[in-house]
Amino acid sequence: MSPRSAKQFDDIRKQKKKLIMNTALELFAENGFHATSINQIAKKAGISKGLTYNYFESKKEIFDDIIQESFDTIYSNFDINKDGILTDEEFIYFIRQSFQLMRQNIRYWKLYYSLMLQPKVAESFQKEYLEKANPFLGKLKQFIVSKGSIDPEGDMMVISALLEGAFLFVITAPEMYPEINMEEKIINACFKIITV
C-alpha cells in the first residue's frame, strides 16, 4: 500500500472538519450552544476529544466556521460576476438559488435556524452577522436605490424579512408551499416594494 498523497491528507482533513461541524450543529440545535461540550461533539462524531482539538481550538471556533460556511454558501450566489453591481437578473438568480439551497439540505438549514433562534446565541451573533453581511447589504442597498426606492433602508429591511420568512416556511413546511409559486411570488413582491 502506497503512502497517502498531500491531496489525500487534505481531503481527509476536510472530511473530518466537516463531520465535526455537522455534528456540532446538530448538538447545538438540539441541546443549545452553551449546553454542548467539545466532549459531546467528539463522542457523537465518533472521534477523540484530542482529534477534535486538532481541528478546532474551541466550540466557539466550530460555531464561527459553521456561520462562515453558511454565509459563503448563500452569498456565493450574489453578484455572480463580482463587479460590485447587482442587476435584476443577478438579484433573481440569488433568490432562486437561495431557495434551491434551502430545499437541497432542509435538515441542515432547520438546524442552522434553530441554533440562530437561541436567545444567547442570537445576541452574540448579531455583531458578527452585521460585519459579515455588510458587503452584501451594501450591494443590496445600491440595487434598491437603482430601482428608484424612496426609502432604501426601510425597503431593505422589508425585503430581508420577506426572504428570511420565506426561507423559514420552505424549511419548516415545504409541502405547503409549491416550489416555483413561492419563488415567483417573492421575486414579484421584492420588485413591487422597491420599484417606484
FENKALIN-V805797 format. One record per pair of residues at least 6 apart in sequence whose ideal C-beta (glycine too) atoms are under 7 Angstrom apart, sorted by the first residue. I is the first residue (numbers start at 1). J is the second residue. D is the distance in Angstrom with one decimal. If there is no record, write none. Layout:
<<I & J & D> <I & J & D>>
This chain:
<<16 & 55 & 6.2> <17 & 55 & 5.1> <19 & 45 & 5.3> <20 & 41 & 6.4> <20 & 45 & 5.6> <20 & 52 & 5.9> <20 & 55 & 5.8> <20 & 56 & 6.5> <20 & 62 & 6.4> <21 & 62 & 6.1> <21 & 65 & 5.9> <21 & 66 & 5.4> <23 & 41 & 5.5> <23 & 44 & 5.1> <23 & 45 & 4.1> <24 & 41 & 4.8> <24 & 59 & 6.7> <24 & 62 & 4.6> <24 & 66 & 6.9> <25 & 66 & 5.5> <25 & 111 & 5.0> <25 & 112 & 6.6> <25 & 115 & 6.6> <26 & 111 & 5.8> <27 & 36 & 4.5> <27 & 40 & 5.8> <27 & 41 & 5.9> <27 & 44 & 6.3> <28 & 36 & 5.5> <28 & 63 & 7.0> <28 & 115 & 4.8> <29 & 111 & 4.0> <29 & 114 & 4.3> <29 & 115 & 4.9> <32 & 118 & 5.8> <33 & 63 & 6.5> <33 & 115 & 6.6> <33 & 118 & 6.1> <33 & 121 & 5.0> <34 & 120 & 6.1> <36 & 59 & 6.6> <38 & 49 & 6.1> <38 & 52 & 5.7> <38 & 59 & 5.6> <39 & 49 & 5.4> <41 & 52 & 6.3> <41 & 59 & 6.9> <42 & 48 & 6.1> <42 & 49 & 4.4> <42 & 52 & 4.3> <56 & 62 & 4.9> <67 & 128 & 6.9> <70 & 112 & 5.8> <71 & 132 & 5.2> <73 & 101 & 6.2> <74 & 98 & 5.9> <74 & 101 & 6.7> <75 & 136 & 5.5> <77 & 93 & 6.5> <77 & 94 & 5.0> <77 & 97 & 3.9> <77 & 98 & 6.6> <78 & 94 & 4.8> <78 & 136 & 6.0> <79 & 86 & 5.4> <79 & 90 & 5.8> <79 & 139 & 5.7> <80 & 90 & 5.5> <80 & 93 & 6.4> <84 & 139 & 6.7> <86 & 139 & 5.1> <86 & 140 & 6.9> <86 & 142 & 6.8> <86 & 143 & 4.0> <91 & 143 & 6.1> <92 & 187 & 5.6> <95 & 183 & 6.5> <95 & 186 & 6.1> <95 & 187 & 5.6> <96 & 183 & 5.8> <98 & 167 & 6.9> <99 & 170 & 6.3> <99 & 183 & 5.2> <102 & 109 & 5.3> <102 & 167 & 5.4> <102 & 170 & 5.0> <102 & 171 & 5.9> <103 & 170 & 6.5> <103 & 174 & 6.8> <103 & 179 & 7.0> <106 & 171 & 5.6> <106 & 174 & 6.4> <109 & 171 & 5.0> <110 & 171 & 5.3> <113 & 168 & 6.4> <113 & 171 & 6.4> <115 & 121 & 6.0> <116 & 122 & 6.3> <116 & 125 & 6.5> <137 & 156 & 6.9> <140 & 156 & 5.8> <141 & 152 & 5.3> <141 & 156 & 5.6> <144 & 152 & 4.6> <144 & 155 & 5.2> <144 & 156 & 5.7> <144 & 194 & 4.8> <145 & 152 & 5.0> <147 & 194 & 4.4> <147 & 195 & 5.2> <148 & 195 & 6.2> <148 & 196 & 3.7> <149 & 155 & 4.8> <149 & 194 & 4.7> <150 & 196 & 6.6> <155 & 193 & 5.3> <155 & 194 & 5.1> <158 & 193 & 5.7> <159 & 190 & 5.3> <159 & 193 & 6.1> <162 & 186 & 6.4> <162 & 189 & 6.2> <162 & 190 & 6.8> <163 & 186 & 6.8> <166 & 182 & 6.3> <166 & 186 & 5.1> <169 & 177 & 5.5> <170 & 177 & 6.1> <170 & 182 & 6.7>>
